Amino acid sequence: MLEIQSFIQWISSLVSEYLYAGVFAAAVIETVFPPIPTMAVFPFAGYIASQNNMSLIEVIGLGIAGGTGATIGSTIIYIICIKLGRVALLRYLRYARITDERLAKIEKWFEKHGDKAVFFGRMVPVMREMISIPAGLLGMRPVKFLIYTFSGSCVWGIALTLVGYYFGLVTIDII
């Protein structure tokens, strides 16, 4: 637990020191390594932006930088799933307690809701990272995957960054 807390503090310092590049890098990292919560990246970036009197356009840019980073992280997972294939991936997923039967259910659900699942899945904690697995295993077309992933990730990144920005402004007004 202490290691994760230290890692989150490192991510926070990365965001505060390098802002756009920090949000981008943090989003890549938090997507590939799910124990890092998105809530530790985007709202914090918005808060930092409010404390630095950044404009709304700059804050939206932070969300897009994070959405781009999340897209790259998700694409790494997607490519790994394509390359490993179902049998090899099941060997690793058993550590996450995902059985062959459970993966089959996920795949069936994904076949029915694939496009929407990728877009909206980017806005649901935990599913954000995991939705790349069935997309890769079932061979979702790369361009389609990238469009839905980037769009959903940017919507989520912008929304959370704006929340942090708003609360940062509120604390300025209170003080």
Residue pairs with C-beta under 8 A, 6 or more apart in sequence:
4 35
4 36
7 35
7 36
8 36
8 37
8 40
11 26
11 29
11 30
11 36
11 40
11 41
12 40
12 44
14 22
14 25
14 26
15 22
15 23
15 26
15 41
15 44
15 45
15 48
16 22
16 44
16 48
18 25
19 45
19 48
19 49
19 62
20 61
20 62
20 65
21 65
22 45
23 41
23 42
23 45
23 62
23 65
23 66
23 69
23 157
23 161
24 65
24 66
24 68
24 69
25 69
26 36
26 41
26 66
26 69
27 41
27 42
27 65
27 66
27 67
27 68
27 69
27 70
27 73
27 153
27 157
28 69
28 70
28 72
28 73
29 36
29 73
30 36
30 37
30 38
30 40
30 41
30 70
30 73
31 69
31 70
31 72
31 73
31 74
31 76
31 77
31 128
31 129
32 73
32 76
32 77
32 129
34 126
34 129
34 130
37 125
38 125
38 128
38 156
38 160
39 125
39 160
41 66
41 160
42 62
42 63
42 66
42 156
42 157
42 160
42 161
42 163
42 164
43 160
43 161
43 163
43 164
43 167
44 164
45 62
45 66
45 161
45 164
46 59
46 62
46 160
46 161
46 162
46 163
46 164
46 165
46 166
46 167
46 168
47 164
47 165
47 167
47 168
48 164
48 168
49 58
49 59
49 62
49 161
49 164
49 165
49 168
50 59
50 164
50 165
50 166
50 167
50 168
50 169
50 172
51 168
51 172
54 62
54 165
56 165
59 161
59 162
59 165
60 158
60 161
60 162
62 157
62 161
63 154
63 157
63 158
63 159
63 160
63 161
63 162
64 154
64 157
64 158
65 157
66 153
66 157
66 161
67 150
67 153
67 154
67 155
67 156
67 157
67 158
68 150
68 153
68 154
70 122
70 128
70 149
70 153
70 156
70 157
71 146
71 149
71 150
71 153
73 129
74 122
74 128
74 129
74 131
74 132
74 149
74 153
75 132
75 145
75 146
75 149
77 129
77 132
77 133
77 136
78 132
78 135
78 136
78 140
78 142
78 145
78 149
79 136
80 136
81 89
81 132
81 133
81 135
81 136
81 137
82 136
82 137
82 139
84 92
85 137
86 103
86 137
89 133
89 137
90 98
90 100
90 103
93 103
93 133
98 106
103 137
106 133
106 134
107 134
107 137
107 138
109 117
109 134
110 117
110 131
110 134
110 135
110 138
111 138
114 134
114 135
114 138
114 140
115 144
115 148
117 131
117 134
118 131
118 135
118 140
118 145
118 148
118 149
118 152
119 148
119 149
119 151
119 152
120 152
121 127
121 128
121 130
121 131
121 152
122 128
122 131
122 148
122 149
122 151
122 152
122 153
122 155
122 156
123 152
123 155
123 156
123 159
128 153
128 156
132 145
132 149
135 145
